[in-house]
Amino acid sequence: MASKLLRAVILGPPGSGKGTVCQRIAQNFGLQHLSSGHFLRENIKANTEVGDMAKQYIEKGLLVPDHVITRLMMSELENRRSQPWLLDGFPRTLGQAEALDKICDLDLVIILNIPFETLKDRLSRRWIHPPSGRVYNLDFNPPHVHGIDDITGEPLVQQEDDKPEAVAARLRQYKDVAKPVIELYKSRGVLHQFSGTETNKIWPYVYTLFSNRITPIQSKEAY
């Protein structure tokens, strides 16, 4: 069934559960999970040219601009020309989607539609281990010890933009930027939308969608 390389993208607002869904897809179908946030952290840590450029924006509290993220992701994807993958966090804007078009055709684009109230609650319960990017949620994925990373024992932080007052502005901004990207993929017939308040309830539908395109490497749905 998987005679061609499957190329997929997952879209969704902050707190929509993209990371969890990506991990499950990677586990079940053997796709590489490529996270733009992970690549950014790696490049900043390694002091690469593109990492240093990104760091200048992040330190000022600004969004990393399209041309920097695109350059970073294009070089990562160039190295993976012969591999099936799943993109998470890219493309976020129409400019990024157009850059991606130049190097490949997407087979599937998934968008997670989660109600605003659910996102607000999830984000306000979210704590992060900044060096690794590990994310905890006090409701469904709490750390073993409150405020402490499970693996390193280092303190967790709540990001400024996860605080309730900042969440509404972030979600509005996401909506404005994501709209043309969603319309683009919808017009191509590759967009699949999944709505709900719980990742575990959305997951079986995502699993079925992928099963129709690529043979699972696990015999049953992993939760």
N, C-alpha and C positions, 0 to 999 in steps of 0.2 A: 504493500500500500504506500509506503514512504519511498517511492521511487525518486522523488525530487526532494531537495532540501526544503524543509518547512521554515518559513520566516514569519514570525508573528510579533505583534506589538500589543502591549497592554496599557490602556489609558484609564485615568480616573483621578478624582480630586484627592488632595492630601487626606490621609486617614481612611481611604476607601478599601484598604486591604490588598493593594496591588502586590506588595512584597510577599504576603502569605500565599496568594494565588499563584504567583510566579514560582515560588519554591515548590509548590505541589505539582505544577505543570512540568517543571524541570525533573522532578523526582519520578513522575509517572511516565513521561514521554522522552526523557533523555535529551531534552533541548538545553542548550547553554543559557543560563539566566544572566543577561547582560544589563547591569544597572548603571545608569549614568552617574548616580550618586556615589557608587562604589568606585568607579573609574576616576571620578573627580578627587575623592579622598586619596586614592593610590598615587595619582599624579602630583598632588600637593605634597604628600609625604616624600615622594622621590625627587622633589624640586625640579620637575621637568619644566620645559619652557611654557607649555600650555597650563601646567599646574600652577606656576608662578603667576601667570596672567589671571587665572581664576581666583587665586588667593587675594589678589589686590581688590577685587570686587567684593569678595566675601567678607574681608576685614572691614570694609566700609559699610557692611550691611546691605549691599546691593545684590540684585540678581545677576548671576553670571550671564553675559550677553550671548545671543545666538551664535555669533561667529566663533566664540571660544568653545562652547559646548559642541558645536558642529564639527569643528576641527578635531577635538578630542575623540568624538564618537566615530567619525569617519576613519581615523587611523585604527581604532580598535576593530571596526567592522572589516576593514581591508585585510587585517590579519586573520579573519575568520571566513574568508570567501567560500571555503569548502565545508563549512559546518552549519548545522541547523541551529537557530537561536530564537530567543524570546527577549525582546527589548522592553525595559522598564524605565520610565522617566524620560524617554526620548522616542519620538519627537514631541515636544511640548507646544511648539508654535508652527505656524504655516511655513515659515522660512526653513525650519529644521526638517519638516516633512518633505519639502521640495528638494533639499540637499540629499535626503535619504533616497528619494526617487531616482537620483542619478546613479546610484550604485546597485539598487536591487528593487524587485517587485515584491510587495508584501502579499502573503497568502491569507492571513487572518489579522484583523484588528479587533481587539476586545475592549469594550468600555464598561466599567463598573459604575452603575448609577446608584448612589447611596443617598437616602434622604438627608437633608441639611442638618436636622436635629441630631441624627445618629452620628454624623461626622463631627459635629460640635462636641458631643459627649465623648467620642473616642479620642479626639485630639487633646481634649483637656485632661484626659486620663493617661496621656502618653509621656513616657520618660525615655531618654536616649543616653546611650554610652557614646559620647562624641568620637573618641579615637577609632572605634570599629564600625560605628553606624548602627549597632544593635538597638532594636526598638522594643520597649516593653509597654504593655498596657495593663493598668492596675486591675481591670475587670477580667480580661481573658488570657493574659500572658504576663502575670506579675513576676518580678524578680523573686528569687528565693528569700532574699533579705531586702526589706524595703529600702529603696534608695541606693542599692549597691548592685553593680554588674555581676551576674552569675559567674562569669569566666575569669575576669581579672580582679574582682574585689574592689574596683575603682568606683567612685561616686557617679551616680546618674544625674542628669540635669533635665529640667523641663525647658524646652526651647521657648524663647520669647514669643515666637509666632505660633506656638501651640496654646498659649494662654487665651482663655475665652474671648477676650476683647479683640484679639488679633485674628482669630479664626474666621470671623465673618468676612473681613476684608480679603483674606487669602482665598476664600472660596469664591468670592465675587470675581477676583482677578483671574483665578483658574478658569472660570466659566467663560469670560470674555476671550481669553487666549485660546482655549480649547475648541471653541465653537467652529471656527473655520477648518480646523484639523479634522474634527468629527464629520463636518459636511463633506470634506474632500474624500474621506474613506467611505462614507455612506454612498456617494455618487459612483464609486467604483465597485460597489457591491461586496466589499470585503469586511464591512463593519458588523459586529455582533454585540448587542447590548444586553447586559444582565443587571436586573434591579433587585434590591432587597436590603435587609438590615443586618443579615448575618452571613459571613463568609461561608460557613458550613452548609448553608442552604443554597447558596449560589454555585458552590463548587461542583455538584453533580452535573449541572448543565454545561459548565465549562469543560468538564471531563468528557462528556458525550460529544461536544463539538470537536474536540481534539481527536477523540477516538475515531471519528468519521474521516479524519485526514491522515492519521499516522498511527501505527500500531503501538499500543502501550508497552512499556518495557516491564511493567508490573502487571500481574494477572488480575488484580482487582484494584478498586479505587482506594488510594491511601489517604487517610484523613489526618 
